[in-house]
Amino acid sequence: MRLRKKTKVFTKKFTKVYLIATACAAAVIIGWFALFWLFLDSYEKSVPENVASQVFGMYFSEQSADKLYAREKSSLSEFETLSSYAAYFSEKAAGGAMRLQSVPSGAEDTKRYAVFSGNSRFAEFELKQSAGFRMQIWKLSDISVDYDYFETFDIVVPAGYAVYVNGSRAGGTHKTEAEVQTLLAGLNDIYTIEGLLAEPAVEVRPAGGASLTLSYDADDKEFSAIPKITADILDIFSLYINGHKIDDSFLIREGIRTAETDRLRLSRKIYSVPVVFDEPEVRVVSEAGIDGVIIDKGESGFVQEVAYDSGLEARFTDLAIDAATTYAKFITNNSSLAELRRYFETGTHIYEVIRTSEVYWYTTHAGFWFENIAASEFFTSDGETFSSRVTFDQYIRRNAANLHMFPLDVTLFFRESSGRFLVYDMISNT
């Protein structure tokens, strides 16, 4: 029995010693591995390219918008949300568009790297050298992002209405102090928002009411809950809405030229006018009080058409054709000044240009004639002058084997002189 007891005690002591030894060995091994890991980590971080790749993967991969947003949030607009930031970031990083490039830093203990989105620089970050485990290591010290900010814009709402941008309510710091009155639309509040990265979600609500429908005008850089009319009209006309003459403060573009307006020596202009009427009366009126033709194109857009006057066409088609063909005959030495004066007003610039043309040296020919003659685009702006476009082909036969065709396309401008309508100006449409 005593032998068994001694054996049992010995076994317990041996087990205890064994466990202690094993634990010490394990501690030594773990410590060694920890030191080895620290060495490897420091070695990894002692190579700046490795650290730069880690920073790039953490902040500039397609899935890292939340990490960059958390770092940048304090410098962003109060209306920039993680969702809106992620959408902006996703566009920049789409399809792996982000790439890393080393750039000069100017200091031995500093490394700089540029992050490109396509061909555009998106950000830069900086690594600084510091002491690590038995060696110098590199650590991230700064990130700067070059944002493409959305343009500063206004939000125009009825006075007292609440404005929300990306879900956050815009406060008094963004509101224009004075309420402004726009034509026919009453008192409005204007909020100015800047520093966003993309077009935001804007909501406008009256107290206890449903959200209003908003429109965005890219030219004015303005969200508006106030309906607007746009009117594209000729420059010699004035715009009237419900009897109110619209002044030039509502002009958003002018001097717009087209082939059509060039033929008429005119241009176009565009108004944008806030109104509150469901079916406003829109008119365009010349200085002489003549109404123009303006067409409702839908979605509150109106366009003035060049008004071709059928009455003028009936009265003056022959006159326009005779004037144009007389000009063509004169420059080919087939007509006289006396005949030219029947259609062109003497003393005008165009008359002097034609009169002094060297026509006597024109090539001798056996005959001429006109084909495809047409007079169109009869237009009047003030009731005292009008214009017409005339086109035709003039054939000149020099001999039996020599025939030439010359197309003519001109706009003639007529005005009354001594009881007759004469050409006071002319332009070539070719």
URLIN-V999324 format. One record per pair of residues at least 12 apart in sequence whose ideal C-beta (glycine too) atoms are under 10 Angstrom apart, sorted by the first residue. I is the first residue (numbers start at 1). J is the second residue. Records with the same first field share a line. If there is no record, write none. Layout:
I: J  J
This chain:
35: 133  134
37: 133
38: 132  133  134
39: 132  133  134  135
40: 133
41: 132  133  137
42: 131  132  133  134  135  136  137
43: 132  133  134  135  137
44: 132  137  138
45: 127  129  130  132  133  135  136  137  138  139
46: 129  132  133  134  135  136  137  138
47: 137  138
48: 102  110  111  113  127  129  137  138
49: 100  102  111  113  127  138
50: 138
51: 111  113  127  137  138  139  140
52: 100  101  102  111  112  113  115  125  127  138  140
53: 100  113
54: 138  140
55: 100  113  115  125  126  127  138  139  140  143
56: 98  99  100  113  115  123  125
57: 100
58: 71  140
59: 71  72  89  98  115  123  125  140  143  145
60: 89  92  93  98  99  100  115  116  117  122  123  125  143  145
61: 93  96  98
62: 89  90  92  93  94  95  96  97  98
63: 86  90  93
64: 86  89  93  98
65: 82  83  85  86  87  88  89  90  92  93
66: 82  85  86  89
68: 85  86  89  93  123  143  145
69: 81  82  83  84  85  86  88  89
70: 82  85
71: 143  145
72: 85  89  123  143  144  145  147
73: 85
75: 144  145  147  195
76: 145  147  195  196  197
77: 149  150  165  166  168  193  194  195  196  197  200
78: 165  166  168  170  171  173  174  193  195
79: 164  165  166  167  168  169  170  174  193  194  195  196  200  201  202
80: 147  165  166  168  195  196  197  198  200
81: 165  166  167  168  200  201
83: 166  167  201
84: 165  166  167  196  197  198  199  200  201
85: 166  196  197  198
87: 197  198
88: 147  148  150  196  197  198
89: 117  122  145  197
91: 117  148  197  198
92: 115  116  117  118  120  122  123  145  147  148  197
93: 115  117  122
94: 117  118
95: 118
97: 116  117  118  119  120  122
98: 115  116  117  118  122  123
99: 114  115  116  117  118  122
100: 113  114  115  116  125
101: 113  114  115  116  121  124
102: 114
103: 121  124
105: 126  127  128
107: 126  128  129
108: 129
109: 127  128  129  130  136  138
110: 126  127  128  129  138  141  142
111: 125  126  127  128  129  138  141
112: 124  125  126  127  142
113: 125  126  127  143
114: 146
115: 143  145  146
117: 146  148
120: 146  148
121: 145  146
122: 145  146  147  148
123: 143  144  145  146  147
124: 142  143  144  145  146
125: 140  141  142  143  144  145
126: 139  140  141  142  143  144
127: 139  140  141  142
128: 140  141  142
129: 141
147: 195  196  197
148: 197  198
149: 194  195  196  197  198
150: 193  194  195  196  197  198  199  200  221
151: 194  196  199  218  221
152: 192  193  194  195  196  221
153: 165  191  192  193  194  196  199  200  202  216  217  218  220  221  222  223
154: 174  176  190  191  192  193  217  220  221  222  223  224
155: 170  174  175  188  189  190  191  192  193  200  202  203  204  214  216  222  223  224  225
156: 176  180  182  185  188  189  190  191  204  214  215  217  220  222  223  224  225  226  228  274
157: 170  175  188  189  190  191  202  204  205  206  212  214  223  224  225  226
158: 179  185  186  187  188  189  204  206  212  225  226  276
159: 179  180  181  186  187  188  189
160: 179  187  188  189  206  207
161: 188  189  204  205  206  207  209  212  225
162: 189  203  204  205  206  207  209  211
163: 175  189  190  191  193  202  203  204  205  223  225
164: 200  201  202  203  204  205  211
165: 191  193  196  200  201  202  203  223
166: 193  196  198  200  201  202  203
167: 200  201  203
168: 200
169: 203  205
170: 189  191  192  193  202  204
171: 191
172: 191
173: 191  192
174: 190  191  192  193  194
175: 189  190  191  192
176: 188  189  190  191  192
177: 189  190
178: 190
182: 224  226  228  249  250  273  274  275  276
183: 241  242  244  246  247  249  250  273  274  275  276
184: 226  227  229  241  242  244  246  273  274  275  276  277  280
185: 224  225  226  227  228  273  274  275  276  277
186: 226  274  276
188: 224  225  226  274
189: 204  225
190: 222  224
191: 204  223
192: 221  222
193: 223
199: 216  218  223
200: 223
201: 214
202: 214  216  223  224  225
203: 223  225
204: 223  224  225
205: 225
206: 225
211: 225
212: 224  225  226
213: 225  227
214: 226
215: 227  228  299  300
217: 230  252  272
219: 252  253  270  272
220: 252  272
222: 272
224: 272  274
225: 274
226: 274  275  276
227: 273  274  275  276  277  278  280  300
228: 250  271  272  273  274  275  300  301
229: 241  246  250  271  272  273  274  275  277  280  282  296  300  301  302
230: 250  252  253  270  271  272  273  297  299  300  301  302  303
231: 246  250  269  270  271  272  273  282  283  284  294  300  301  302  303  304
232: 253  256  268  269  270  271  294  295  297  301  302  303  304
233: 246  268  269  270  271  282  284  292  294  302  303  304  305
234: 256  260  261  264  266  267  268  269  284  286  292  294  304  305  306  307  379  381
235: 254  255  256  261  266  267  268  269
236: 264  265  266  267  269  284  286  287  288  292  381  382
237: 266  268  269  283  284  285  286  287  290  291  292  294  304  381
238: 283  284  285  286  287  292
239: 251  269  270  271  273  282  283  284  285  292  294  302  304
240: 281  282  283  284  285  291  294
241: 271  273  275  277  280  281  282  283  302
242: 275  277  279  280  281  282  283
243: 281  283
244: 273  275  280  281
245: 283  285
246: 271  272  273  282
247: 271  273
248: 269  271
249: 271  273
250: 270  271  272  273  274
251: 269  270  271  272  273
252: 269  270  271  272  273
253: 268  269  270  271  272
254: 267  268  269  270  271
255: 267  268  269
256: 268  269  270
258: 306
259: 429
260: 305  306  377  379  389
261: 306
262: 411  427  429
263: 306  377  379  387  389  409  410  411  427  428  429
264: 306  377  379  381  387  389  411  413  427
265: 387  411  413  425  427
266: 306  379  381  387
268: 303  304  306
269: 304
270: 301  303
271: 302
272: 300
273: 300
275: 300
279: 296
280: 296  300  302
282: 294  295  296  300  302  304
283: 302  304
284: 302  304  305  307
286: 307  380  381  382  383
287: 381  382
288: 380  381  382  383  384  385
289: 382  383
290: 307  380  381  382  383
291: 307
292: 304  305  306  307  381
293: 305  306  307  308
294: 307
306: 377  378  379  381  387
307: 378  379  380  381
308: 376  377  378  379  380  388  389
309: 377  378  379  380  386  388
310: 378
311: 378  380
312: 378  379  380  386  387  388  414  421
313: 375  376  377  378  386  388
314: 378
315: 378  386  421
316: 375  378  386  388  412  414  421
317: 373  374  375  376  378  388  390
318: 375
319: 342  343  375  388  412  414  420  421  422  423
320: 343  374  375  376  377  378  386  387  388  389  390  410  411  412  414  421  423
321: 370  373  374  375  388  390  391  392  412
322: 339  342  343  375  390
323: 340  342  343  344  375  388  390  410  412  414  421  422  423  426
324: 343  370  373  375  388  389  390  391  392  394  408  409  410  411  412  423  426
325: 343  370  373  390  392  394  408
326: 339  340  341  342  343  344  354  423
327: 340  343  344  350  354  390  408  410  412  423  426
328: 368  370  390  392  394  406  408  410
329: 359  368  370  394
330: 343  344  354  355  357  359
331: 354  357  358  359  362  394  406  408
332: 359  362  363  365  368  394  396  406
333: 357  358  359  360  361  362  363  364  365
334: 359  362  365  367  368  394  396
335: 359
337: 351  354  355
340: 354  355  423
341: 355  422
342: 420  422
343: 412  414  420  421  422  423
344: 412  422  423  424  425  426
345: 413  414  415  416  417  418  420  421  422  423  424  425
346: 417  422
347: 417  424
348: 413  415  417  422  423  424  425  426
349: 424  425  426
350: 412  413  423  424  425  426  427
351: 422  423  424  425  426
353: 426
354: 423  426
362: 396
363: 396  398  402  404
364: 398  399
365: 395  396  397  398  399  402  403  404
366: 396  397  398  399  400  402  403
367: 395  396  397  398  403
368: 394  395  396  397  398  404  406
369: 393  394  395  396  397
370: 392  393  394  395  408
371: 392  393  394  395  405
372: 391  392  393  394  407
373: 390  391  392  393  394  408
374: 389  390  391  392  409
375: 388  389  390  391  392  412
376: 388  389  390  391
377: 389  390  391  411  429
378: 414
379: 411  413
380: 414
382: 415
384: 414  415  416  421
385: 413  414  415  416  421  424  425
386: 412  413  414  415  416  421
387: 411  412  413  414  423  425  426  427
388: 410  411  412  413  414  423
389: 409  410  411  412  427  429
390: 408  409  410  411  412  426  429
391: 407  408  409  410  429  430
392: 406  407  408  409  410
393: 405  406  407  408
394: 406  407  408
407: 430
408: 428  429  430
409: 427  428  429  430
410: 423  426  427  428  429  430
411: 425  426  427  428  429
412: 424  425  426  427
413: 425  426  427
